[in-house]
Amino acid sequence: MSSRDAAAHSRRVSVLSWDQVRRLDSILGDSVPIHGRGNFPTLSVKPRQIVQGKTEASRAPTMKEALSICP
């Protein structure tokens, strides 16, 4: 990695403080209502579930496996 690449990488990556980690954890653990349209019910979802589902789906080697991960 050249010094230019290292400088660009350091601008894109940052480290969270302990207070930021605690705040992020509390946000990801709180339920968020997602209001349905028309006759569709309101869903209560934790952001952590969305992040975990997307992470697992992005690691799945095939589309069939990606679809089986998401409920």
C-alpha positions as CSV (number, residue, x, y, z in Angstrom):
1,M,0.0,0.0,0.0
2,S,1.4,3.3,-1.0
3,S,1.5,6.3,1.3
4,R,-1.3,7.9,-0.8
5,D,-3.5,4.8,-0.4
6,A,-2.8,4.7,3.4
7,A,-3.8,8.3,3.7
8,A,-7.0,7.7,1.8
9,H,-7.7,4.7,3.9
10,S,-7.2,6.5,7.2
11,R,-9.7,9.2,6.1
12,R,-12.4,6.5,5.4
13,V,-11.8,4.5,8.7
14,S,-12.3,5.8,12.2
15,V,-12.4,4.3,15.6
16,L,-15.4,4.7,17.9
17,S,-15.0,5.9,21.4
18,W,-16.5,3.7,24.2
19,D,-19.4,6.2,24.6
20,Q,-20.1,5.9,20.8
21,V,-20.0,2.1,21.0
22,R,-22.5,2.1,23.9
23,R,-24.8,4.5,22.1
24,L,-24.6,2.5,18.9
25,D,-25.4,-0.7,20.8
26,S,-28.5,0.9,22.4
27,I,-29.7,2.2,19.1
28,L,-29.3,-1.2,17.4
29,G,-31.1,-2.9,20.3
30,D,-34.2,-0.7,20.3
31,S,-37.3,-1.7,18.3
32,V,-38.3,0.5,15.5
33,P,-41.8,0.5,14.1
34,I,-42.1,0.2,10.3
35,H,-45.6,1.3,9.3
36,G,-47.3,-0.7,6.6
37,R,-49.4,0.7,3.9
38,G,-53.0,0.0,3.4
39,N,-53.9,-3.3,5.0
40,F,-50.3,-4.3,5.8
41,P,-49.6,-4.3,9.6
42,T,-46.9,-2.3,11.3
43,L,-43.8,-4.3,12.0
44,S,-41.5,-3.9,15.0
45,V,-37.9,-4.5,14.0
46,K,-34.6,-4.1,15.7
47,P,-32.0,-2.4,13.5
48,R,-29.5,-5.1,14.6
49,Q,-31.6,-7.7,12.9
50,I,-31.5,-5.8,9.6
51,V,-27.7,-5.4,9.8
52,Q,-27.2,-9.1,10.7
53,G,-29.5,-10.2,7.9
54,K,-27.7,-8.0,5.3
55,T,-24.3,-9.1,6.5
56,E,-25.2,-12.8,6.2
57,A,-26.8,-12.3,2.8
58,S,-23.8,-10.5,1.5
59,R,-21.6,-13.4,2.6
60,A,-23.8,-16.0,0.9
61,P,-22.2,-17.4,-2.2
62,T,-25.5,-17.9,-4.1
63,M,-28.7,-16.0,-4.4
64,K,-30.7,-19.1,-3.3
65,E,-28.7,-19.1,0.0
66,A,-29.1,-15.3,0.4
67,L,-32.9,-15.6,0.1
68,S,-33.1,-18.5,2.6
69,I,-31.3,-16.3,5.2
70,C,-33.9,-13.5,5.2
71,P,-37.2,-14.5,6.8
